[in-house]
């Protein structure tokens, strides 16, 4: 809660349209809203409205609401708006070795087909994915607010099978952490058997970064069993019948990703990355 409240400090009114209020996860004690801030939620889902822990909710069509509100918004007051929290968006002049998650996502943003769907279970890097590989179409992004680990790999299979059943042709991009990938790795056998157009990009940082971040948050650093050395994920992928490749650079990643789009089978691209402290 505190993280959300801190970001809203200084604002008089917060309007949330078509989204939850809010996903307070993980739990950090604090006020839901800063003092002096009001909140209005507009949603077409009664369950989402009922779950809002603060503010007022209005049931209605979000698109219609936006169209009506645009005509009502006048110039702002003379009051100076609060400064946004700094979020530098710069890549290094020379790529890192191993790559950083932003470098991976920036590369994918250049080669991602416009109609591609993303399934993300690289939990520790989701903030970087939203920043560098934003979603620009409805029905093209699958993730989870919380819950069990290991759903992402089979979820990509389910999305691809669902598309095929509906007669929809579009590539499915599975962004998976090397830890999450191990939980349901057998799902890629199904993907290979059905020649599904999935490109898994596995971030290989050799650890459970999200769990290490939680350990720090809960003031229990140094939890054992969270390092993952020695995994040969590309070989495992080939053993299940997929096309498995290792890449090291942004150029390699771009080339192999483009090749995967026309491979006619499921591809698992493994890219070593630097551990990323999750933005909890």
C-alpha positions, 0 to 999 in steps of 0.5 A: 500500500505504501508504495502506491500511496507514495506515488500519488502524494501531492495529487488532488484527484486520481481517476482509475478507468478500466483497472483495479484499485489497486493491486496492493501486492506485496503488502507494505503497511501504510495508507491506501491514499495520501492525505488530501487525495480523492479517488474515482474508479470507472469500471464495467465490472461490478466485482472490480468495483466491489474489491476497491478498498478506497475511493468511489466507484462508478459502473459504466463503459470505460470507453464511453466515460473517456469520450465524455470526460475528454470534452469536459476537461478544461485547462489545469489550475494555476497550481504546480503539478507534483513532480513525477518520480524519476524513471530514467529511460536510457540504455548504455552506449555499449551493451552489457555482458551479460545483458540487462533486462531492459536491453533484452526488452528493448531488443524485443520491442524492435522485432516483435510483430504488431499482432504478437501476444505476450505471456509474462512470467519473468516476475522480477522484470515485469516493471522493465517489460512494461517500460521497454516492451509496452502492450499496445493491443487489447487481448494481447497480454497475459500475466498474474498479480500473484499466485503460484509459480510456473503457470506462464510456460503452459499458459503460452501453450493454452493461448496458442491452442486457443488462437488456433481453435479460433482461427487466429494466426499470431505469434505468442511470446513467452517471457519466462524467468529461468526459475519459473521455467522449471516448474512446468517445463514439460509444457513445451513438449505439448507445444512442440508436438502441436508445432505451436508458434511460440517463442519463449525467451528465457531470462537466465540470471541463475537465481530466483530473483523475485524470491530473493527480493521478497526475502529482503522485503521480509527482512530475511536475506540469505535464504538458501536454495535460491541460486540456480547454477548449471542449468542447460535450458536450451538442451532441455528444450531440444530434448522436448522437441523444440528449437533451442538456442543460446544467445549472448548479445542483442544482435544474436537475440534479434537474429534468433527471434526473427528466425523463430517467427518463421521456424514452424515450431516452438523455439526456446531462446535462452539469454543470460541476464544480470539479476534484477532486484524486483520493484516490489 
